[in-house]
Amino acid sequence: MTDIEIADRFATLVKPVTDENGFELIRTEYVKENGNYYLRAFIDKEGGITIDDCVLVSRRVSKILDKEDYIKDPYTMEISSPGFMTEE
């Protein structure tokens, strides 16, 4: 499975959780930085995302990932707001 396929599958797992809680899933990524893999989801909502929002999504998605168990390498999952984004 490629990094893009891993990120895309992650998006399909995160999206129902974000939708259910009134958040928007901005993007997901699976990247290797300094020898470590990171699985990231960037979420947003009207008025901005709080740390409690990130914790809620993280806990729910972590349980789903444990069941799915589709990523072979160790990774760190991060759920955060997109912050200030520019066009890529």
KEMI-437914 format. One record per atom (N, C-alpha, C): residue number from 0; residue in three letters; atom name; z, x, y. Coordinates in pm, 1 decimal. Layout:
# KEMI-437914
+-----+------+------+----------+----------+----------+
: seq : type : atom :        z :        x :        y :
+-----+------+------+----------+----------+----------+
: NUM :  ALA :   CA :        Z :        X :        Y :
...
+-----+------+------+----------+----------+----------+
***
This chain:
# KEMI-437914
+-----+------+------+----------+----------+----------+
: seq : type : atom :        z :        x :        y :
+-----+------+------+----------+----------+----------+
:   0 :  MET :    N :      0.0 :     85.5 :   -117.4 :
:   0 :  MET :   CA :      0.0 :      0.0 :      0.0 :
:   0 :  MET :    C :      0.0 :     90.4 :    124.1 :
:   1 :  THR :    N :    -87.9 :     62.5 :    218.3 :
:   1 :  THR :   CA :    -95.1 :    142.7 :    340.5 :
:   1 :  THR :    C :     14.6 :    103.3 :    438.3 :
:   2 :  ASP :    N :     35.7 :    187.5 :    538.6 :
:   2 :  ASP :   CA :    136.0 :    157.0 :    641.7 :
:   2 :  ASP :    C :    103.5 :     25.9 :    712.9 :
:   3 :  ILE :    N :    -23.5 :      1.5 :    737.5 :
:   3 :  ILE :   CA :    -64.6 :   -122.2 :    805.5 :
:   3 :  ILE :    C :    -37.9 :   -243.0 :    715.8 :
:   4 :  GLU :    N :    -65.1 :   -230.8 :    586.3 :
:   4 :  GLU :   CA :    -38.8 :   -340.2 :    493.6 :
:   4 :  GLU :    C :    111.0 :   -369.4 :    484.0 :
:   5 :  ILE :    N :    192.5 :   -264.5 :    485.8 :
:   5 :  ILE :   CA :    338.1 :   -282.6 :    483.4 :
:   5 :  ILE :    C :    384.0 :   -357.0 :    608.5 :
:   6 :  ALA :    N :    332.7 :   -316.2 :    725.2 :
:   6 :  ALA :   CA :    368.6 :   -382.1 :    851.3 :
:   6 :  ALA :    C :    321.2 :   -526.5 :    853.8 :
:   7 :  ASP :    N :    201.9 :   -552.2 :    801.6 :
:   7 :  ASP :   CA :    148.4 :   -688.7 :    798.3 :
:   7 :  ASP :    C :    231.0 :   -779.1 :    706.4 :
:   8 :  ARG :    N :    268.5 :   -726.6 :    591.1 :
:   8 :  ARG :   CA :    352.1 :   -805.4 :    499.8 :
:   8 :  ARG :    C :    488.7 :   -832.1 :    562.7 :
:   9 :  PHE :    N :    542.8 :   -731.1 :    632.1 :
:   9 :  PHE :   CA :    669.1 :   -747.4 :    703.3 :
:   9 :  PHE :    C :    656.8 :   -861.2 :    804.5 :
:  10 :  ALA :    N :    545.4 :   -865.6 :    875.2 :
:  10 :  ALA :   CA :    523.3 :   -971.9 :    974.2 :
:  10 :  ALA :    C :    527.5 :  -1109.4 :    908.9 :
:  11 :  THR :    N :    469.3 :  -1122.8 :    789.3 :
:  11 :  THR :   CA :    470.3 :  -1253.0 :    722.3 :
:  11 :  THR :    C :    611.5 :  -1292.1 :    678.0 :
:  12 :  LEU :    N :    698.1 :  -1193.7 :    657.0 :
:  12 :  LEU :   CA :    836.9 :  -1222.5 :    620.2 :
:  12 :  LEU :    C :    923.6 :  -1253.7 :    742.3 :
:  13 :  VAL :    N :    895.4 :  -1187.4 :    854.2 :
:  13 :  VAL :   CA :    974.8 :  -1204.2 :    976.1 :
:  13 :  VAL :    C :    937.9 :  -1332.4 :   1050.6 :
:  14 :  LYS :    N :    811.2 :  -1367.5 :   1051.1 :
:  14 :  LYS :   CA :    762.1 :  -1479.0 :   1132.6 :
:  14 :  LYS :    C :    836.9 :  -1610.4 :   1109.0 :
:  15 :  PRO :    N :    862.0 :  -1651.7 :    985.4 :
:  15 :  PRO :   CA :    936.2 :  -1777.8 :    967.6 :
:  15 :  PRO :    C :   1077.2 :  -1772.0 :   1027.1 :
:  16 :  VAL :    N :   1139.3 :  -1655.8 :   1021.8 :
:  16 :  VAL :   CA :   1274.7 :  -1640.0 :   1077.3 :
:  16 :  VAL :    C :   1269.7 :  -1649.6 :   1230.1 :
:  17 :  THR :    N :   1172.4 :  -1584.3 :   1291.1 :
:  17 :  THR :   CA :   1162.7 :  -1589.9 :   1437.0 :
:  17 :  THR :    C :   1124.4 :  -1730.8 :   1483.2 :
:  18 :  ASP :    N :   1029.9 :  -1792.0 :   1413.4 :
:  18 :  ASP :   CA :    988.4 :  -1928.4 :   1449.7 :
:  18 :  ASP :    C :   1105.3 :  -2025.8 :   1441.1 :
:  19 :  GLU :    N :   1182.4 :  -2014.3 :   1334.7 :
:  19 :  GLU :   CA :   1296.5 :  -2103.7 :   1311.7 :
:  19 :  GLU :    C :   1402.0 :  -2093.1 :   1422.4 :
:  20 :  ASN :    N :   1409.3 :  -1977.0 :   1485.0 :
:  20 :  ASN :   CA :   1510.8 :  -1953.9 :   1587.9 :
:  20 :  ASN :    C :   1455.5 :  -1957.4 :   1730.3 :
:  21 :  GLY :    N :   1329.9 :  -1998.6 :   1745.2 :
:  21 :  GLY :   CA :   1270.2 :  -2011.9 :   1877.9 :
:  21 :  GLY :    C :   1231.0 :  -1879.6 :   1942.4 :
:  22 :  PHE :    N :   1209.6 :  -1776.4 :   1859.3 :
:  22 :  PHE :   CA :   1168.0 :  -1646.2 :   1910.4 :
:  22 :  PHE :    C :   1018.8 :  -1627.4 :   1884.9 :
:  23 :  GLU :    N :    959.6 :  -1537.5 :   1959.0 :
:  23 :  GLU :   CA :    820.3 :  -1501.1 :   1937.6 :
:  23 :  GLU :    C :    816.2 :  -1363.4 :   1872.3 :
:  24 :  LEU :    N :    741.7 :  -1350.9 :   1764.4 :
:  24 :  LEU :   CA :    720.6 :  -1220.9 :   1702.8 :
:  24 :  LEU :    C :    605.5 :  -1153.9 :   1776.5 :
:  25 :  ILE :    N :    635.6 :  -1045.9 :   1847.2 :
:  25 :  ILE :   CA :    535.1 :   -976.1 :   1926.9 :
:  25 :  ILE :    C :    450.2 :   -885.0 :   1839.4 :
:  26 :  ARG :    N :    515.1 :   -801.1 :   1758.4 :
:  26 :  ARG :   CA :    440.9 :   -713.1 :   1667.8 :
:  26 :  ARG :    C :    536.8 :   -649.3 :   1567.8 :
:  27 :  THR :    N :    478.7 :   -597.7 :   1461.1 :
:  27 :  THR :   CA :    554.3 :   -520.9 :   1362.9 :
:  27 :  THR :    C :    484.1 :   -387.7 :   1343.7 :
:  28 :  GLU :    N :    560.3 :   -290.0 :   1295.5 :
:  28 :  GLU :   CA :    501.0 :   -160.9 :   1265.1 :
:  28 :  GLU :    C :    582.1 :    -91.5 :   1156.7 :
:  29 :  TYR :    N :    514.3 :     -5.8 :   1083.4 :
:  29 :  TYR :   CA :    577.2 :     78.9 :    983.1 :
:  29 :  TYR :    C :    526.2 :    218.7 :   1012.3 :
:  30 :  VAL :    N :    615.3 :    304.8 :   1060.2 :
:  30 :  VAL :   CA :    574.7 :    437.4 :   1106.6 :
:  30 :  VAL :    C :    666.8 :    545.5 :   1052.2 :
:  31 :  LYS :    N :    612.4 :    665.0 :   1046.0 :
:  31 :  LYS :   CA :    692.0 :    780.7 :   1006.5 :
:  31 :  LYS :    C :    710.8 :    867.7 :   1130.6 :
:  32 :  GLU :    N :    837.9 :    892.2 :   1163.7 :
:  32 :  GLU :   CA :    871.7 :    973.2 :   1280.2 :
:  32 :  GLU :    C :    974.6 :   1077.6 :   1238.4 :
:  33 :  ASN :    N :    945.3 :   1201.7 :   1264.5 :
:  33 :  ASN :   CA :   1036.7 :   1311.3 :   1230.2 :
:  33 :  ASN :    C :   1082.2 :   1306.2 :   1084.5 :
:  34 :  GLY :    N :    990.2 :   1272.3 :    995.7 :
:  34 :  GLY :   CA :   1020.4 :   1270.8 :    853.5 :
:  34 :  GLY :    C :   1087.5 :   1145.2 :    802.1 :
:  35 :  ASN :    N :   1114.8 :   1048.5 :    889.0 :
:  35 :  ASN :   CA :   1180.9 :    923.5 :    849.8 :
:  35 :  ASN :    C :   1088.1 :    804.8 :    874.6 :
:  36 :  TYR :    N :   1093.3 :    707.3 :    782.3 :
:  36 :  TYR :   CA :   1013.9 :    585.4 :    799.2 :
:  36 :  TYR :    C :   1095.3 :    479.3 :    872.9 :
:  37 :  TYR :    N :   1025.3 :    406.0 :    961.5 :
:  37 :  TYR :   CA :   1086.5 :    296.8 :   1038.2 :
:  37 :  TYR :    C :   1001.3 :    172.3 :   1023.1 :
:  38 :  LEU :    N :   1066.4 :     62.7 :    991.1 :
:  38 :  LEU :   CA :   1004.0 :    -67.8 :    983.0 :
:  38 :  LEU :    C :   1057.7 :   -146.2 :   1101.7 :
:  39 :  ARG :    N :    968.9 :   -179.1 :   1194.1 :
:  39 :  ARG :   CA :   1013.8 :   -238.8 :   1320.3 :
:  39 :  ARG :    C :    949.0 :   -374.2 :   1346.5 :
:  40 :  ALA :    N :   1027.9 :   -462.5 :   1405.7 :
:  40 :  ALA :   CA :    978.3 :   -590.3 :   1454.8 :
:  40 :  ALA :    C :   1024.2 :   -603.9 :   1599.1 :
:  41 :  PHE :    N :    931.0 :   -639.3 :   1684.7 :
:  41 :  PHE :   CA :    960.9 :   -662.1 :   1826.2 :
:  41 :  PHE :    C :    953.3 :   -812.1 :   1850.4 :
:  42 :  ILE :    N :   1063.3 :   -869.1 :   1900.2 :
:  42 :  ILE :   CA :   1072.6 :  -1013.3 :   1920.6 :
:  42 :  ILE :    C :   1105.2 :  -1042.9 :   2067.2 :
:  43 :  ASP :    N :   1072.6 :  -1164.9 :   2108.6 :
:  43 :  ASP :   CA :   1098.6 :  -1203.4 :   2247.0 :
:  43 :  ASP :    C :   1125.0 :  -1353.5 :   2252.6 :
:  44 :  LYS :    N :   1177.7 :  -1396.7 :   2365.9 :
:  44 :  LYS :   CA :   1197.0 :  -1539.5 :   2393.9 :
:  44 :  LYS :    C :   1206.0 :  -1555.5 :   2545.1 :
:  45 :  GLU :    N :   1191.6 :  -1678.8 :   2587.6 :
:  45 :  GLU :   CA :   1206.4 :  -1710.7 :   2729.6 :
:  45 :  GLU :    C :   1343.9 :  -1665.2 :   2775.7 :
:  46 :  GLY :    N :   1350.0 :  -1587.0 :   2880.2 :
:  46 :  GLY :   CA :   1477.3 :  -1537.0 :   2931.8 :
:  46 :  GLY :    C :   1519.5 :  -1404.6 :   2871.3 :
:  47 :  GLY :    N :   1448.1 :  -1359.3 :   2767.5 :
:  47 :  GLY :   CA :   1476.4 :  -1229.2 :   2707.5 :
:  47 :  GLY :    C :   1561.1 :  -1236.7 :   2581.8 :
:  48 :  ILE :    N :   1549.6 :  -1134.6 :   2503.6 :
:  48 :  ILE :   CA :   1621.2 :  -1122.6 :   2376.1 :
:  48 :  ILE :    C :   1755.4 :  -1054.3 :   2398.6 :
:  49 :  THR :    N :   1857.7 :  -1101.4 :   2330.2 :
:  49 :  THR :   CA :   1989.8 :  -1039.5 :   2337.5 :
:  49 :  THR :    C :   2015.8 :   -959.9 :   2210.3 :
:  50 :  ILE :    N :   2119.0 :   -879.8 :   2212.2 :
:  50 :  ILE :   CA :   2157.7 :   -805.2 :   2093.2 :
:  50 :  ILE :    C :   2196.3 :   -901.3 :   1980.9 :
:  51 :  ASP :    N :   2258.4 :  -1012.6 :   2015.5 :
:  51 :  ASP :   CA :   2294.6 :  -1112.1 :   1914.3 :
:  51 :  ASP :    C :   2170.5 :  -1171.3 :   1846.9 :
:  52 :  ASP :    N :   2063.5 :  -1191.0 :   1923.4 :
:  52 :  ASP :   CA :   1937.3 :  -1239.0 :   1866.4 :
:  52 :  ASP :    C :   1883.1 :  -1137.8 :   1765.0 :
:  53 :  CYS :    N :   1887.4 :  -1011.5 :   1802.0 :
:  53 :  CYS :   CA :   1838.2 :   -904.8 :   1713.1 :
:  53 :  CYS :    C :   1922.0 :   -897.2 :   1586.1 :
:  54 :  VAL :    N :   2052.9 :   -910.3 :   1599.5 :
:  54 :  VAL :   CA :   2142.2 :   -906.6 :   1483.3 :
:  54 :  VAL :    C :   2112.9 :  -1024.9 :   1391.1 :
:  55 :  LEU :    N :   2094.9 :  -1142.5 :   1446.6 :
:  55 :  LEU :   CA :   2065.6 :  -1261.3 :   1367.6 :
:  55 :  LEU :    C :   1939.3 :  -1241.2 :   1284.2 :
:  56 :  VAL :    N :   1832.5 :  -1196.5 :   1349.1 :
:  56 :  VAL :   CA :   1705.2 :  -1175.7 :   1278.3 :
:  56 :  VAL :    C :   1719.8 :  -1062.7 :   1176.9 :
:  57 :  SER :    N :   1786.4 :   -956.0 :   1215.1 :
:  57 :  SER :   CA :   1803.9 :   -841.2 :   1125.9 :
:  57 :  SER :    C :   1875.2 :   -880.8 :    997.1 :
:  58 :  ARG :    N :   1982.0 :   -956.1 :   1008.7 :
:  58 :  ARG :   CA :   2058.6 :   -997.3 :    890.2 :
:  58 :  ARG :    C :   1977.0 :  -1086.9 :    798.0 :
:  59 :  ARG :    N :   1905.1 :  -1180.7 :    857.8 :
:  59 :  ARG :   CA :   1823.0 :  -1273.2 :    777.3 :
:  59 :  ARG :    C :   1708.7 :  -1199.1 :    708.1 :
:  60 :  VAL :    N :   1641.3 :  -1113.1 :    783.5 :
:  60 :  VAL :   CA :   1524.9 :  -1042.4 :    729.6 :
:  60 :  VAL :    C :   1568.0 :   -937.7 :    626.9 :
:  61 :  SER :    N :   1682.2 :   -876.8 :    647.3 :
:  61 :  SER :   CA :   1732.5 :   -776.9 :    552.5 :
:  61 :  SER :    C :   1748.8 :   -837.7 :    413.6 :
:  62 :  LYS :    N :   1800.4 :   -959.6 :    407.3 :
:  62 :  LYS :   CA :   1817.5 :  -1028.6 :    278.5 :
:  62 :  LYS :    C :   1682.1 :  -1055.0 :    212.7 :
:  63 :  ILE :    N :   1585.3 :  -1092.1 :    293.7 :
:  63 :  ILE :   CA :   1450.8 :  -1118.5 :    241.5 :
:  63 :  ILE :    C :   1388.6 :   -989.1 :    188.6 :
:  64 :  LEU :    N :   1402.1 :   -881.8 :    263.7 :
:  64 :  LEU :   CA :   1346.8 :   -753.0 :    220.8 :
:  64 :  LEU :    C :   1411.4 :   -704.7 :     91.6 :
:  65 :  ASP :    N :   1540.5 :   -727.6 :     77.0 :
:  65 :  ASP :   CA :   1608.9 :   -689.2 :    -46.1 :
:  65 :  ASP :    C :   1548.5 :   -761.5 :   -166.6 :
:  66 :  LYS :    N :   1514.5 :   -888.5 :   -149.2 :
:  66 :  LYS :   CA :   1454.1 :   -965.6 :   -258.1 :
:  66 :  LYS :    C :   1310.3 :   -921.9 :   -284.6 :
:  67 :  GLU :    N :   1234.1 :   -900.1 :   -177.9 :
:  67 :  GLU :   CA :   1093.0 :   -862.7 :   -191.6 :
:  67 :  GLU :    C :   1077.2 :   -721.8 :   -248.4 :
:  68 :  ASP :    N :   1155.7 :   -628.0 :   -199.1 :
:  68 :  ASP :   CA :   1159.1 :   -489.6 :   -248.1 :
:  68 :  ASP :    C :   1019.3 :   -429.9 :   -269.4 :
:  69 :  TYR :    N :    935.1 :   -436.1 :   -168.2 :
:  69 :  TYR :   CA :    797.2 :   -389.4 :   -180.3 :
:  69 :  TYR :    C :    769.6 :   -253.1 :   -116.1 :
:  70 :  ILE :    N :    869.4 :   -192.3 :    -54.6 :
:  70 :  ILE :   CA :    849.5 :    -63.3 :     12.2 :
:  70 :  ILE :    C :    913.1 :     45.2 :    -73.1 :
:  71 :  LYS :    N :    831.7 :    142.9 :   -116.4 :
:  71 :  LYS :   CA :    881.0 :    242.4 :   -211.9 :
:  71 :  LYS :    C :    965.2 :    351.7 :   -146.6 :
:  72 :  ASP :    N :    933.9 :    388.9 :    -23.4 :
:  72 :  ASP :   CA :   1007.4 :    496.5 :     44.1 :
:  72 :  ASP :    C :   1129.2 :    441.8 :    117.9 :
:  73 :  PRO :    N :   1234.9 :    523.6 :    131.7 :
:  73 :  PRO :   CA :   1348.9 :    481.8 :    214.1 :
:  73 :  PRO :    C :   1303.6 :    460.7 :    359.5 :
:  74 :  TYR :    N :   1362.0 :    363.5 :    426.4 :
:  74 :  TYR :   CA :   1324.2 :    334.1 :    564.8 :
:  74 :  TYR :    C :   1443.5 :    276.5 :    639.0 :
:  75 :  THR :    N :   1431.4 :    274.9 :    770.2 :
:  75 :  THR :   CA :   1528.0 :    209.1 :    857.2 :
:  75 :  THR :    C :   1457.4 :     90.7 :    921.6 :
:  76 :  MET :    N :   1517.9 :    -27.5 :    911.3 :
:  76 :  MET :   CA :   1461.4 :   -144.8 :    976.2 :
:  76 :  MET :    C :   1523.1 :   -159.8 :   1114.6 :
:  77 :  GLU :    N :   1438.7 :   -187.5 :   1212.3 :
:  77 :  GLU :   CA :   1484.6 :   -210.1 :   1349.3 :
:  77 :  GLU :    C :   1424.6 :   -340.0 :   1401.8 :
:  78 :  ILE :    N :   1508.6 :   -422.2 :   1460.9 :
:  78 :  ILE :   CA :   1464.7 :   -544.5 :   1528.7 :
:  78 :  ILE :    C :   1503.8 :   -528.0 :   1675.0 :
:  79 :  SER :    N :   1406.1 :   -540.5 :   1764.3 :
:  79 :  SER :   CA :   1438.8 :   -520.8 :   1906.4 :
:  79 :  SER :    C :   1344.3 :   -601.7 :   1995.1 :
:  80 :  SER :    N :   1375.1 :   -600.6 :   2122.7 :
:  80 :  SER :   CA :   1286.7 :   -663.8 :   2220.3 :
:  80 :  SER :    C :   1173.8 :   -566.4 :   2249.5 :
:  81 :  PRO :    N :   1062.4 :   -617.9 :   2298.9 :
:  81 :  PRO :   CA :    951.5 :   -528.4 :   2330.4 :
:  81 :  PRO :    C :    977.9 :   -446.1 :   2456.6 :
:  82 :  GLY :    N :   1079.6 :   -485.3 :   2533.9 :
:  82 :  GLY :   CA :   1102.2 :   -413.8 :   2660.1 :
:  82 :  GLY :    C :    982.5 :   -431.0 :   2750.7 :
:  83 :  PHE :    N :    958.9 :   -333.0 :   2832.6 :
:  83 :  PHE :   CA :    843.6 :   -335.3 :   2921.2 :
:  83 :  PHE :    C :    723.5 :   -284.3 :   2843.5 :
:  84 :  MET :    N :    623.3 :   -369.4 :   2827.0 :
:  84 :  MET :   CA :    504.2 :   -330.2 :   2749.7 :
:  84 :  MET :    C :    383.8 :   -320.2 :   2840.9 :
:  85 :  THR :    N :    303.5 :   -221.2 :   2812.6 :
:  85 :  THR :   CA :    176.4 :   -206.9 :   2883.4 :
:  85 :  THR :    C :     64.0 :   -236.7 :   2785.9 :
:  86 :  GLU :    N :    -53.4 :   -264.5 :   2837.7 :
:  86 :  GLU :   CA :   -170.0 :   -287.6 :   2751.4 :
:  86 :  GLU :    C :   -204.9 :   -158.8 :   2681.6 :
:  87 :  GLU :    N :   -233.2 :   -168.6 :   2551.5 :
:  87 :  GLU :   CA :   -270.3 :    -50.2 :   2474.3 :
:  87 :  GLU :    C :   -419.0 :    -37.2 :   2467.9 :
+-----+------+------+----------+----------+----------+
***
